[in-house]
Amino acid sequence: MCPHCLATGTTVLGDELHIICHCPATKVVLEKFTDKFQHLTRLLDLFPFASFTPDQMTRLVLGNPPAPVLNKNLKGWITEATPICGEFAYALCMHVRTLHPVTVELSSDDSDDAALSSDSNDDFSPILLLPGFKPASVPPPGNMLVPLDPAGKQMIGQHILFKWPKHGWCFGKILSWNSNPNRMVCKQIVDFTVFYPDHSSSGPHCLSLDNYNIDADNDSPNHTWLLIELSNP
């Protein structure tokens, strides 16, 4: 059930369609992005976004291309729609989080209690993913993460979550692959530049399987990362 509507005495199934298009507490995110999606449908020669049914809108904003796109302009969809859909999903996730404040009981300085907590498998908690995204079924192949290996170019455009010491898990998109052996961070050759829309900033990264969060564990160490992908329709 939708917890926001339940608080007002209304019992409604809180599925993606409701959260995105109907819930008074969360549909404001789509309203803010309507102009961007209107522009996207014009750019891809689709019917106006405003003419879509709520179900069609939900599918589109979560990254599912309409049938006309699949038939003639899938490349344009990947180029133009993926960034907007990713930005929308991130904004929606951040908005939902503001409606559910999280209380942090332990800091990284609470070494004794934290050590006891981390030793227990019962303390596993999955990462709260952005709506419309899921962990990649498998990590990227190792050769794509070897600095200067051209196979890494295939990672451009992929979405990741990276855990920063101060900001926690942040949604990012790989913008470019590094071919300069002299570009280094902490004496390691940079392999990618990642853009973080929430902070409107980008920076060099050294992504490898050594710091990959294979269990999608919310409590994994800082500087770990996870490849994410759009959920299936």
Buried (B, 14 or more C-beta within 10 A) or exposed (E): EBEBBEEEEEEBEBEBBBBBBBBEBBBEBBEEBEEBBEEBBEEBEBEEBEEBEBEBBBBBBBBBBBEEBEEEBEEBBBEBBBBBBBBBBBBBBEBBEEEEEEEEEEEEEEEEEBEEBEEEEEEEEEBBBBBBBEBBEEBBEEEBBBBEEEBBEBBEBBBBBBBEEEEBBBBBBBEBBBEEEEEBEEEEBBBBBBBBBBEEEBBBBBBBEEBBBEEBBBBBEEEBBBBBBBBEE
